[in-house]
Amino acid sequence: MGSIGRVGIVGAGLAGLAAARTLVAAGRDVVVFDREAVPGGRLTSLSLGEFTFDPGATSIAPFDAALGRVIQNELDTTDLVVIDKPVYLHDGFRTSPRGVTASSVKRFVYSHGIRRLPSLLSSGLDLRLGCRIDSFESHSDDSYSLEGESFDAIVIAIPSPIAMDLLFKSGDPRRLSNVKFRTCLSLCLGFETPLEPPYHALVGPDQTHPLSWLSVESAKCPGRAPDGQTALVAQMSAEYSLRRFDLDDDLIIEETLIDVSRLLGKGFSVPVVSKVVRFQYSHPETTATFESVNSPLSRVVIAGDGLMAGRTELAYETGTRAAHLLLDQS
């Protein structure tokens, strides 16, 4: 095999961006392909009128991981905000500060939306957005083709079910069938009613309640809602999301508002803005290990949170591991 000089990366989420930044820092020529119009994957933000929401990942934690060090030491921190309120439990439509280990974790967000992070990470990279990769070709000279361009290696950094389909269509025998992802319905809701809770988010104690996570975006950081109003992101359980995934938005919103208003009060039964965001592959329920799908001599390397766990900092770590696996072969 020759040296690895040019790498194609499929996926501009955290894992793909981590791999790209690491390889570029080592002097490699990198092109990142993604089917979406903007980088970030599930790190996305949405504006509805004067309200701003993070419907995917709602915060970044913990900050002692590699991603945290990159954010603090290598990227612009102008609009980086420390979330100074904890996470509480909700059980039986009652809130409680007890029993939530996550409440002590230091969490961060960007004031204008968490999408700011992938925007900063992708700065200076060669991005080919709006480009769906359905297969790649391998050649006898140990090179690979993506979108008619030649590469010495490929990093596949997309959700494992999509990655498995890409591998199959490209003749790669590896399988990721043991990696299972949850679906998630995430509702962005804006209300004229004020809310100043002692928490920034509520989490259900298990996945039995339809309302799995409620992020009070306007308590998380300033500027997410007009003064005296409230922005919420309601993320529904895997079971509820799977059963309701293809239903009309209006019905999903109507059902969710019943639970939200029972939890927060009658002032939260009629939103002024609302939207349902669907994540078919929200986060992994079961994972594989990085080593089980990538040999030390792999030139097609798999990355992503399906190889560790559904956390932003771990997704980033798989991308850096993928890059170092290729650099170790050079």
C-alpha positions as CSV (number, residue, x, y, z in Angstrom):
1,M,0.0,0.0,0.0
2,G,1.1,3.5,-0.7
3,S,1.1,6.4,1.7
4,I,-2.2,8.1,2.6
5,G,-2.3,11.6,1.2
6,R,-5.9,12.3,0.3
7,V,-8.9,11.2,2.3
8,G,-12.6,11.4,1.5
9,I,-15.0,11.7,4.5
10,V,-18.7,10.8,4.2
11,G,-20.6,12.7,6.9
12,A,-20.1,16.2,8.3
13,G,-21.4,15.5,11.8
14,L,-19.1,15.6,14.8
15,A,-17.2,12.4,13.9
16,G,-16.6,13.4,10.3
17,L,-15.5,16.9,11.3
18,A,-13.2,15.5,14.0
19,A,-11.5,13.2,11.5
20,A,-11.2,16.0,8.9
21,R,-9.6,18.5,11.4
22,T,-7.2,15.9,12.7
23,L,-6.1,14.8,9.2
24,V,-5.8,18.4,7.9
25,A,-3.7,19.3,10.9
26,A,-1.4,16.4,9.9
27,G,-1.0,17.8,6.4
28,R,-3.4,15.6,4.5
29,D,-5.7,16.6,1.7
30,V,-9.3,16.1,2.9
31,V,-12.7,16.4,1.3
32,V,-15.9,16.1,3.4
33,F,-19.2,15.0,1.7
34,D,-22.6,15.4,3.4
35,R,-26.1,15.2,2.0
36,E,-27.4,18.1,4.1
37,A,-27.1,21.7,3.2
38,V,-25.2,22.6,6.4
39,P,-22.7,20.6,8.5
40,G,-23.5,19.3,12.0
41,G,-25.8,16.3,11.7
42,R,-27.8,16.1,14.9
43,L,-26.2,19.3,16.2
44,T,-28.7,21.5,14.7
45,S,-30.6,24.7,15.6
46,L,-33.9,26.2,14.4
47,S,-35.4,29.7,14.5
48,L,-39.2,30.2,14.6
49,G,-40.0,33.9,14.7
50,E,-38.1,35.3,17.7
51,F,-37.6,31.9,19.2
52,T,-34.4,29.8,18.9
53,F,-34.3,26.0,19.6
54,D,-31.7,23.2,19.6
55,P,-34.0,20.2,18.6
56,G,-31.2,17.6,18.5
57,A,-28.4,17.8,21.0
58,T,-29.4,20.5,23.5
59,S,-26.1,20.9,25.3
60,I,-22.4,19.9,25.2
61,A,-20.9,17.9,28.1
62,P,-18.6,17.1,29.8
63,F,-15.9,19.6,29.1
64,D,-12.9,17.5,30.2
65,A,-13.1,15.4,27.0
66,A,-11.1,16.1,23.8
67,L,-14.1,18.0,22.3
68,G,-14.2,20.3,25.3
69,R,-10.5,21.1,25.0
70,V,-10.9,21.9,21.3
71,I,-13.9,24.2,22.0
72,Q,-12.1,26.1,24.7
73,N,-8.6,26.3,23.2
74,E,-9.0,26.2,19.4
75,L,-12.3,27.8,18.6
76,D,-14.0,31.2,19.0
77,T,-15.7,31.3,22.4
78,T,-17.4,34.6,22.0
79,D,-21.0,33.2,22.3
80,L,-20.2,30.1,24.3
81,V,-22.4,30.0,27.4
82,V,-22.1,28.0,30.6
83,I,-25.5,26.6,31.6
84,D,-25.8,27.5,35.3
85,K,-29.0,25.6,36.0
86,P,-29.1,21.8,36.7
87,V,-31.2,19.0,35.3
88,Y,-34.2,17.8,37.4
89,L,-36.3,14.7,37.2
90,H,-40.0,14.6,36.3
91,D,-42.0,11.7,37.5
92,G,-45.8,11.6,37.7
93,F,-45.8,15.2,36.4
94,R,-43.9,16.3,39.5
95,T,-40.4,17.8,39.3
96,S,-37.6,16.8,41.7
97,P,-33.9,17.7,41.9
98,R,-33.1,14.3,43.5
99,G,-31.5,11.3,41.8
100,V,-30.2,13.1,38.7
101,T,-26.5,12.4,38.4
102,A,-26.4,14.4,35.2
103,S,-27.4,17.5,37.2
104,S,-23.8,18.0,38.4
105,V,-22.2,17.7,34.9
106,K,-20.9,21.0,33.5
107,R,-22.8,21.8,30.3
108,F,-22.3,24.4,27.6
109,V,-24.2,25.8,24.7
110,Y,-23.9,28.6,22.1
111,S,-26.2,31.5,22.6
112,H,-27.3,31.7,19.0
113,G,-27.7,27.9,18.7
114,I,-25.7,24.8,19.0
115,R,-25.2,24.7,15.3
116,R,-22.5,27.2,15.9
117,L,-20.2,24.4,17.0
118,P,-20.1,22.5,13.7
119,S,-19.9,25.8,11.8
120,L,-16.7,26.6,13.8
121,L,-15.3,23.1,13.4
122,S,-15.8,23.1,9.6
123,S,-14.2,26.4,9.0
124,G,-11.5,26.1,6.4
125,L,-12.4,22.5,5.4
126,D,-13.3,21.5,1.9
127,L,-17.0,20.7,2.3
128,R,-19.2,19.3,-0.5
129,L,-22.7,19.8,1.0
130,G,-25.9,18.7,-0.5
131,C,-24.0,15.7,-1.9
132,R,-25.5,12.2,-1.1
133,I,-23.0,9.4,-1.3
134,D,-24.7,6.0,-2.0
135,S,-21.6,4.0,-2.8
136,F,-17.9,4.1,-3.4
137,E,-15.5,2.2,-5.6
138,S,-12.3,0.5,-4.7
139,H,-9.6,0.0,-7.3
140,S,-6.7,-2.4,-7.8
141,D,-4.1,0.3,-7.0
142,D,-5.6,0.6,-3.5
143,S,-7.4,3.8,-4.3
144,Y,-11.0,4.7,-3.9
145,S,-13.5,6.8,-5.8
146,L,-16.2,9.1,-4.4
147,E,-18.2,11.3,-6.7
148,G,-15.7,10.7,-9.5
149,E,-12.7,11.8,-7.3
150,S,-9.8,9.6,-6.2
151,F,-8.8,9.1,-2.6
152,D,-6.2,7.0,-0.8
153,A,-8.7,6.3,2.1
154,I,-12.2,6.9,3.2
155,V,-13.8,7.6,6.6
156,I,-17.5,6.8,6.9
157,A,-18.9,8.9,9.6
158,I,-22.7,8.6,9.3
159,P,-25.3,6.7,11.4
160,S,-24.5,3.0,11.5
161,P,-27.7,1.8,9.7
162,I,-26.9,4.2,6.8
163,A,-23.2,3.2,6.9
164,M,-24.1,-0.5,6.7
165,D,-26.1,0.2,3.5
166,L,-23.3,2.2,2.0
167,L,-20.8,-0.7,2.8
168,F,-23.1,-3.3,1.3
169,K,-23.6,-1.3,-2.0
170,S,-19.9,-0.8,-2.2
171,G,-19.0,-4.5,-1.8
172,D,-17.5,-4.1,1.7
173,P,-18.3,-7.3,3.7
174,R,-18.3,-5.6,7.1
175,R,-21.6,-5.6,9.0
176,L,-23.0,-3.2,11.7
177,S,-26.3,-5.0,12.1
178,N,-25.8,-5.3,15.9
179,V,-25.9,-1.5,16.2
180,K,-29.4,-0.3,16.8
181,F,-30.5,3.4,16.8
182,R,-33.5,5.0,18.4
183,T,-35.9,7.3,16.6
184,C,-36.8,10.6,18.2
185,L,-39.6,13.2,17.7
186,S,-38.4,16.5,18.9
187,L,-40.9,19.3,19.3
188,C,-39.9,23.0,19.3
189,L,-42.6,25.0,21.2
190,G,-42.7,28.7,21.9
191,F,-45.1,30.3,24.5
192,E,-46.1,33.8,25.5
193,T,-46.2,32.5,29.1
194,P,-43.1,33.2,31.3
195,L,-41.2,30.4,33.0
196,E,-38.2,30.8,35.3
197,P,-37.6,27.4,36.7
198,P,-34.6,26.3,39.0
199,Y,-33.6,23.8,36.3
200,H,-32.8,24.1,32.6
201,A,-34.1,20.7,31.7
202,L,-36.3,17.9,32.9
203,V,-35.6,14.2,32.3
204,G,-37.9,11.2,32.8
205,P,-36.5,8.5,35.1
206,D,-36.9,5.9,32.3
207,Q,-38.3,5.5,28.8
208,T,-41.8,4.6,29.9
209,H,-43.1,8.1,29.8
210,P,-43.7,9.6,26.4
211,L,-42.0,12.9,27.4
212,S,-38.4,11.8,27.8
213,W,-36.6,15.2,27.9
214,L,-37.8,18.7,28.2
215,S,-35.3,21.4,27.6
216,V,-36.3,25.0,28.7
217,E,-34.3,26.7,26.0
218,S,-35.0,30.2,27.5
219,A,-33.7,29.1,30.9
220,K,-30.6,27.4,29.3
221,C,-29.2,30.7,28.0
222,P,-30.4,34.2,27.2
223,G,-31.8,35.3,23.9
224,R,-33.7,32.1,23.1
225,A,-37.2,33.8,23.5
226,P,-38.6,37.3,23.7
227,D,-38.6,38.8,27.2
228,G,-41.3,37.2,29.4
229,Q,-41.8,34.3,27.0
230,T,-40.6,30.7,27.0
231,A,-38.9,28.4,24.4
232,L,-39.1,24.6,25.0
233,V,-37.8,21.5,23.2
234,A,-39.8,18.4,24.1
235,Q,-38.0,15.2,23.1
236,M,-40.2,12.1,23.1
237,S,-39.3,8.6,24.1
238,A,-38.1,6.0,21.6
239,E,-41.3,4.0,21.9
240,Y,-43.6,7.0,21.4
241,S,-41.4,8.3,18.6
242,L,-41.4,5.0,16.7
243,R,-45.2,4.6,17.0
244,R,-46.0,8.3,16.1
245,F,-43.1,9.0,13.6
246,D,-45.2,9.2,10.5
247,L,-48.2,10.9,12.0
248,D,-49.2,14.5,11.1
249,D,-47.4,17.2,13.0
250,D,-50.6,18.7,14.4
251,L,-51.6,15.4,16.1
252,I,-48.1,14.9,17.6
253,I,-48.1,18.5,18.9
254,E,-51.6,18.2,20.3
255,E,-50.7,15.0,22.2
256,T,-47.4,16.4,23.5
257,L,-49.0,19.6,24.7
258,I,-51.3,17.6,27.0
259,D,-48.2,16.3,28.9
260,V,-46.4,19.7,28.8
261,S,-49.3,21.6,30.2
262,R,-49.9,19.0,33.0
263,L,-46.2,19.4,33.9
264,L,-45.8,23.2,33.6
265,G,-49.4,24.5,33.9
266,K,-52.3,25.7,31.7
267,G,-50.3,28.5,30.3
268,F,-48.4,26.0,28.3
269,S,-51.3,24.4,26.4
270,V,-51.3,26.8,23.3
271,P,-48.0,27.7,21.7
272,V,-47.5,30.7,19.5
273,V,-44.9,28.8,17.4
274,S,-44.5,25.0,17.0
275,K,-42.6,22.5,14.8
276,V,-41.9,18.8,14.9
277,V,-38.3,17.7,14.0
278,R,-37.9,14.0,13.1
279,F,-34.7,12.2,13.8
280,Q,-34.8,8.7,12.3
281,Y,-31.4,7.9,13.8
282,S,-31.3,9.9,17.0
283,H,-28.8,8.0,19.1
284,P,-27.6,4.4,19.5
285,E,-29.4,1.9,21.7
286,T,-26.7,-0.7,21.2
287,T,-23.2,-0.1,20.0
288,A,-20.2,-1.9,18.5
289,T,-16.6,-1.2,19.4
290,F,-14.3,0.8,17.2
291,E,-11.8,-2.2,17.0
292,S,-14.4,-4.7,16.1
293,V,-15.2,-3.0,12.8
294,N,-11.9,-1.4,12.0
295,S,-8.6,-3.3,11.6
296,P,-5.3,-1.5,12.1
297,L,-4.8,-1.6,8.3
298,S,-8.2,-0.4,7.3
299,R,-8.3,2.1,4.5
300,V,-12.1,2.4,4.8
301,V,-12.6,3.4,8.4
302,I,-16.0,3.6,10.2
303,A,-16.6,6.3,12.8
304,G,-19.6,7.7,14.7
305,D,-21.4,7.4,17.9
306,G,-22.6,3.9,17.0
307,L,-19.2,2.7,17.9
308,M,-19.1,4.2,21.5
309,A,-22.3,5.8,22.8
310,G,-24.8,8.5,21.9
311,R,-22.9,11.5,23.3
312,T,-21.3,14.4,21.4
313,E,-17.9,14.1,23.0
314,L,-17.7,10.4,22.2
315,A,-18.8,10.9,18.6
316,Y,-16.0,13.4,18.3
317,E,-13.5,10.9,19.8
318,T,-14.4,8.2,17.2
319,G,-13.5,10.7,14.4
320,T,-10.1,11.5,15.9
321,R,-9.5,7.7,16.3
322,A,-10.4,7.1,12.7
323,A,-7.9,9.8,11.6
324,H,-5.1,8.5,13.8
325,L,-5.7,4.9,12.4
326,L,-5.0,6.3,8.9
327,L,-2.1,8.5,10.0
328,D,-0.4,5.5,11.7
329,Q,-0.4,3.8,8.2
330,S,1.5,6.7,6.6
